[in-house]
Amino acid sequence: MGVTDDRVNPVRGDSQRGAVLLDRDGVVNNPAFDERDQRFETPLEPADVELADGAIEGIRLLQSAGWPLAVVSNQPPAAKGKTTLEQLKAVHNRIVELLAADGVVIEEWQYCFHHPNGVVAELTGACDCRKPQPGMLFAAGRNLGIDLTRSWMVGDSGVDIEAGQTAGCKTVLIEHRDSAHRRIGKLEPDARVANLAEAAREIMQMSDSQAKVVTDDRST
């Protein structure tokens, strides 16, 4: 499912431009403790939503530097029978509300509600959108009219990094304290940071460095 926020005046059709794609839980907002699984996962109630440290600062830094933003997030709780799609929409709306209270609007939201081992038939099975598949990143790229090879994927899990790399993005791994169980195996992001504010500074610094290299090459 894709959601475009009409409060943003999008810049589209510039295939030479990149964007920053964000996972949601552990990047924009904190994961919430799931009593059923006994670990931190996606919030299931609006009351459980709280923005992550550095989220507002990071979004503001990126937007002030001209980066279009999109959220691309796996959201399987309804497929697993833990909650309903209506409740997941209510959680989404609460996140949007908290961001807006700080004057922040993210233009593009992409969600995958599927799970390969779900219990709700219409949400169960293989799909192209569930990360590490890059389908949501491709959809966000089309909607924003940007070049994914000039873009960044920021997430707190191995599937975020894999999806970003498959789509041709550079990647930043946020090592959120509550999502270590989602960082399994050998991960090779372009940068590792503690929160979105640090990610924004890394992206801006590395992008500026790359732009300088390109400019120097053209002048020789």
C-alpha positions in Angstrom: 0.0 0.0 0.0 1.3 3.4 -0.9 0.3 6.7 0.8 1.3 10.1 -0.6 0.8 13.1 1.8 -0.9 15.9 -0.2 0.5 18.5 2.2 3.9 18.2 0.5 4.5 19.8 -2.9 6.5 17.0 -4.5 9.4 17.5 -6.9 8.9 14.8 -9.5 10.3 13.6 -12.8 14.0 14.4 -12.1 15.7 11.1 -12.8 19.1 12.6 -12.0 18.0 13.2 -8.4 18.2 10.8 -5.4 16.0 10.4 -2.3 16.4 9.0 1.2 14.2 6.0 1.9 13.5 5.2 5.5 12.4 2.1 7.3 9.8 3.1 9.9 10.0 1.2 13.2 13.4 1.8 14.8 14.1 4.7 12.5 11.2 7.2 12.6 9.5 5.7 15.7 10.5 3.4 18.4 9.5 -0.3 18.3 7.0 -1.3 21.0 7.3 -4.3 23.3 5.2 -7.2 22.0 3.9 -9.3 24.9 3.1 -12.2 22.5 6.6 -12.5 21.0 8.4 -11.1 24.1 10.5 -8.7 22.0 10.2 -5.2 20.5 8.3 -5.0 17.2 5.9 -2.7 15.4 3.5 -0.7 17.7 0.0 -2.2 17.6 -1.9 0.7 19.2 -1.7 4.4 18.6 -1.0 4.9 22.3 2.2 2.9 22.0 3.7 5.2 19.4 6.7 7.4 20.3 9.1 9.0 17.9 12.7 7.7 17.9 15.6 9.8 19.2 17.0 12.0 16.5 14.0 11.4 14.1 12.8 14.9 13.9 16.3 16.4 13.7 17.3 13.9 11.0 14.2 14.5 8.8 14.6 18.3 9.1 18.3 18.1 8.1 17.6 15.9 5.1 14.6 18.0 3.9 16.5 21.3 4.4 19.3 19.8 2.2 16.7 19.1 -0.5 16.4 15.3 -0.2 12.9 13.9 -0.9 11.9 11.3 1.7 9.9 8.1 1.7 9.1 5.5 4.3 9.2 1.9 3.1 8.1 -0.5 5.9 7.2 -4.2 6.4 4.0 -4.3 8.5 2.9 -7.9 8.9 1.0 -7.9 12.3 -2.4 -8.1 10.5 -1.3 -11.0 8.4 -0.2 -12.8 11.6 -3.5 -12.2 13.2 -2.2 -9.9 15.9 -4.2 -6.9 14.9 -6.3 -5.5 12.0 -5.4 -3.4 9.0 -7.6 -0.6 10.5 -5.5 -0.6 13.7 -2.3 -0.5 11.6 -3.7 2.5 9.8 -4.5 4.1 13.1 -0.9 3.6 14.1 0.3 5.2 10.9 -2.0 8.2 11.4 -0.6 8.7 14.9 3.0 8.7 13.6 2.0 11.3 10.9 0.2 13.3 13.7 3.3 13.3 15.9 5.6 14.3 13.0 3.2 17.1 12.0 3.2 18.4 15.6 6.9 19.2 15.0 6.2 20.7 11.6 7.4 17.6 9.7 5.7 15.9 6.7 7.0 12.9 4.9 5.8 12.8 1.3 5.6 9.1 0.5 4.7 6.1 2.6 4.9 2.5 1.3 3.8 -0.4 3.4 3.8 -4.2 2.9 1.2 -6.0 4.9 2.0 -9.5 3.7 3.7 -12.3 5.5 4.7 -15.7 3.9 3.5 -17.6 7.0 0.5 -15.5 7.9 -2.9 -16.7 9.2 -5.1 -14.2 7.2 -5.5 -15.7 3.7 -5.6 -12.5 1.7 -2.4 -11.2 3.4 -0.4 -14.5 3.3 2.1 -15.6 0.7 5.1 -14.5 -1.3 5.2 -11.0 -2.7 7.5 -8.5 -4.4 7.0 -5.8 -1.8 8.2 -7.4 1.5 11.8 -6.5 2.2 14.3 -7.8 1.5 12.6 -7.7 -1.9 13.0 -4.2 -3.3 9.4 -3.7 -4.6 8.5 -0.9 -2.1 11.7 0.9 -3.0 10.9 0.7 -6.7 7.3 2.0 -6.1 8.6 4.9 -4.0 11.2 5.7 -6.6 8.5 5.8 -9.4 6.2 7.9 -7.3 9.0 10.4 -6.4 10.4 10.3 -9.9 14.0 9.8 -8.6 17.0 7.7 -9.4 17.5 4.9 -6.9 21.2 4.6 -7.7 21.6 8.2 -6.4 19.5 7.3 -3.3 20.0 6.1 0.2 18.2 3.4 2.2 18.2 3.9 6.0 17.0 1.1 8.3 17.7 -0.8 11.5 17.7 -4.4 10.1 19.4 -6.7 7.7 16.4 -6.8 5.4 16.6 -3.0 5.0 20.2 -3.1 4.0 19.6 -6.0 1.6 16.6 -4.3 0.0 18.5 -1.1 -0.4 21.5 -2.7 -2.0 19.4 -4.8 -4.3 17.7 -1.6 -5.5 21.0 0.1 -6.1 21.0 2.4 -3.1 23.7 3.3 -0.7 22.7 2.2 2.8 22.9 3.3 6.4 22.3 1.0 9.3 20.7 2.4 12.5 21.7 0.3 15.5 18.6 0.9 17.6 18.8 -0.6 21.0 15.5 -2.5 20.7 16.0 -4.1 17.3 19.3 -6.0 17.6 17.4 -9.2 16.9 16.7 -7.9 13.4 20.4 -7.5 12.7 21.6 -11.0 12.1 24.4 -12.2 9.9 27.1 -10.2 8.1 25.9 -6.8 7.2 27.9 -4.4 5.0 26.1 -1.0 5.0 28.0 2.1 3.9 27.6 3.6 7.4 26.5 2.5 10.9 24.9 5.1 13.2 22.8 5.4 16.4 19.8 7.3 15.1 18.4 9.2 12.1 20.1 12.5 13.0 23.4 10.8 12.7 22.3 9.1 9.5 21.4 12.4 8.0 24.8 13.9 8.8 26.5 10.9 7.3 24.5 11.0 4.1 25.1 14.7 3.7 28.8 14.4 4.4 29.3 11.4 2.1 27.2 12.9 -0.7 29.1 16.2 -0.5 32.4 14.2 -0.7 31.2 12.2 -3.7 30.0 15.4 -5.4 33.4 16.9 -4.9 35.1 13.9 -6.4 32.9 14.1 -9.5 33.6 17.8 -9.9 37.3 17.3 -9.5 37.3 14.5 -12.1 35.4 16.7 -14.6 37.9 19.6 -14.1 41.0 17.4 -14.9 
